[in-house]
Amino acid sequence: MTFDQPAIIFCATQRSGSTMIVDDFQNATGRVGTETEAFYHLAIKRGIQDWPKALEIVQYHRQGEAIFFDKFMFPFLPILSNMMASEGVPNSTDCFAKFFASAIWVYIRRANIFEQTVSKYTAETLGIWDAATAIDDFNAAMNFDVNLARKYMRGLIKEDARWLGFFKRHDIKPIQIFYEDAVPNFPNYLRPVLSAAGLQIDFDNLNQRRRNKLGNARSAVLAQFLENVVQRDLIAQMFKDRAAQGPVGPNHMPD
C-alpha cells in the first residue's frame, strides 16, 4: 500500500522553525495557512486509530493545496505505521516509509542546538510558541534552569539522530532546509522544494512572510550562556579524565 498522489513530507524536530517554513511554503503557493501537522492534530490527538479514516480526514483538510503535504515529528511515525499495519508492529516506521515512498521528503533542521534548546525551554516554560502571541520582552522575567535546558537539548539531539537513522534505514535522501538559512532568505530557500514538486512560482511577486522569528536579544544571551556552560563542563571533564589516568609526560597539568 503506497500513496499514489504527488506529496511532500516535511520532517522536523520541535523549535526548528518548521511551522514558519511550512507556512512559507503555503504562502509561496498562494494558499492560506492551515494546520501544519494534520495527521497529529486532526487524527492522532483525537484518538482515531483507523488509517483509512485518518488519511481521509487529512486529504479533506488539504483540499485546494498545490500538492498534498503534512509535517511530522518523529515520535508519531511508529503510531501511524501501526495504524497502517494489519497488526501493530511497536516502534516500527516501515509502513510509514513504504506508504510515502514516492513522496518528496524534506528535513527541516536547526544547526544551532543551543538556540533551538532555548527556544524549546522558553515555549515550554511560558507557553508561548509563536511570535504573534508574544509581547516585548516576553521572556525577561523567565528563570533559566540549565539542568532542565540540558534535558531538552538531549531530547532534541536524540530526535535528530532518529530522523537521520530513519532516512538511512529507508534509503531516503531528503531535501534539507536549515532554519538559519530560512529566516533571512525567504522565499529563495524554498526553491529546491518547489522545483522538486514541479511548482512554478513567481518569486518576484510573493506576499510578505506571515510568521516571524520568536527569539529576542535575551534568547541569544541564554543560548550563548548554555553553550559556554556545556563547553566549560566538557573541558572540566577532560581534565578530570586526564588526572584519573595519572601523569603521562612532562607537560601534564599540575593539580
N, C-alpha and C positions, 0 to 999 in steps of 0.2 A: 504494500500500500504506500503510494507516494503522492505528493501534491503535484498535480499536473498543470498548474497555472503559474505564470511568472510571479515571483515572490522575492522579497528582501527580508532576511532575518537579521535584525540588529541584536548583537550580543553585547552585554555590558556588565560592569560592576557598579555598585552604588557610588554616587557622587563623582561620576566620571564625565558629567555633562551630557549624559545620554538623552535626557528629556529635552534639553535645548537642541541637541543635534537632530533628533527625530522631528522636532518642530521646525527646525531649519529646513529639513527635507520636505516636509509638508508645505511650508511656505514657498519653497522654490518651485514646487509643482502646482502652486496656485490653490492649495487646499487649506481649510481652517484647521486649527489644532484640535486633535481628538485624543482620546485615551491612548497613550503610547504603549502600555502593557495590557492589551485587551485580554489575552489568554489568562493572565493572572487576575486582573480586577473584575472581569466580567464572567469568568468561568471558575477558576480555582478558588478564588476568595468567596464565591457564592456557593461552594460545595458541590459543583457539578462534577460528576465522575464519568460521564458518558462522553467518549471522544467525539462521535459524530455531532452530538448536541453542542459541545464546546466549539467545534470548528464552525458549525452553522452560526452560532452567536457572533463569532469574530468576523466571519465573512460578511454577515449582515452589517456589522459595525463599520467595516471597511468599504462598504458600497460607495462608489464615487471617487475612490482614491485612484491615483495614476497607476498604482501597482499594489497588489496585496503585500502587506508587511506587518510585522509586530516586533516588539522588543522583549528580550528575555534576560533575566538574571539566572545564573547557573542553577541555584537550588530548585528551580521549578522544572528543569528538564527531566529529571527522573519521574516527577509526578505526572507529567504529560506523557512520557514514554510508557509508564504503567497503564495510563488510560488507553493508549493506543493498542497495547498488547492484549490478547485474549485472556491471558493470565498475567497477573502482576509480576514484574521482574524487579525487585527492590534495587534502587540505586543505579539502574541501567539507564543509559542515554541512547542506546542503539536505535530504538524505534523512532525517536525524535529525529536523529541524524538521517535515518533512512527515509522518513516521510518527507523531509525537506531537502533531499539530496541534490535536487536540481536548482535550488534557490541560490540567490546571491547572498553570501554571508559577509556581514560587516562587523568587525570587532572594534568597539569604542573603548579606548583606554585613556588613562591619565598617567603621564610619565612621572609626575612628581607625587610620590606616595605620601609625603608629608602634608602637602596641601590637600590631597584627597582625604587623608585621615582627619585633618582639622575640619574639613567641610562636613564629613560624616558626624564627627563629635558635636559640632555646632547644631546640625539638624536634629540629631537625637536628643540633645540636651534642651534645646529651645523650642523644638517642634516647628522650626522654620526651614522649609525645604525649597522655597522659591523666592527669588528676589522681589517678586510682585507683592509678597506679604511682609517684607522686611522694612523697618523704619531705619533712619540714620542711626549709626552706632548701635545697631540691634544686639551686638554681642559684647558691648563694652563692660557689662557687669557680670558676664559669664565666668564662672570659675573653671579653670582648666586643670583637670586631673590627668597627669601624664601617664599614670598606670592604666587608666581606662582608655586613654588615647592609644597606648601600645596594643591593647586588646583589639581595638577597632582596626589598627594597622595590620595586625596578624591576620585578621579575618579577610581584609581586602586583598592581601598578598596571596592568601590561600585560595580565594575565589579566582583570582587572576591565573594562578597556576592550574586550577581545574579547567578553566577555559582553554588554556594552551594545550593541556593534555587531551581535552576533548577534540580540538582541531587536529592534533597529531594522530589520535586514535582513528579518526574517521577520514583522514586524508583530506581535510578541508583547508583551503588556503584563503582565509578571509581578507577582504579589504580592511586595512587598519586605519582608523581615524583617531588622532590624538587630540585630546581636549586643548592642549597648549597651542596647537595649530588652528583648531576650530574657532576658538574665541576671537582672535584678531583677523581671521581670514575667511569670513563669510562673504559670499557664498562659494568662493572658489574651491574650498577644501572638499566640497561635495562633488566635484567634477568626476572623480573616478567611480563613485556610486551611480551617479546619473548616467554616465557613459555605459557602464556595465548593464544597466537596466534599459538602455536604448531610449532614454527620455531626452527629448530636445528642449532645452531651456534657454530663454533669452536672459542671459546673465546681466545685461546692461539695464534691465527694466524690472528688477525684482523689488518687492516691498522690503521695508526695513526689518531687521531682526525683531522677533516678537518676544524673545526671552533673553534675559541678561544674566551675567555672572553675579552670584550672590556674595562672594567673598569681598572683604574690605581690607583696610590697612591692618587692622588687628588680626585678621585671618592670616595675613602674610607674616606678621610678627610671631604668631603662635606656631606656624609651620616651620619657621627658622629656628625657633626655640626647641621644638620637638626634634628637628634634625640634629641640632647641637647636642641635645641630651643623649640621643642614640649614639652619635659619634663618640661622645665622652665615655659612655658606658662600654662601647666596643674597645676603645683604647685601654680603659681600665682593666677589662677582662684580658686583653692581650698581655699586659704587664703581669697580671696575676698568674696567667698560664705560664709565662716565661719564668717567673720566680719559682713556681712549683717544680719546674724542670731543673732548677739549680743553675749555677754559673756555667755558661757554655763558651766562654772565651774572655779575652782581656777587655772587651767592650761591653760586658754585661752591665745592666743597670744596677747601681747600688741601692740598698734599702734606704 
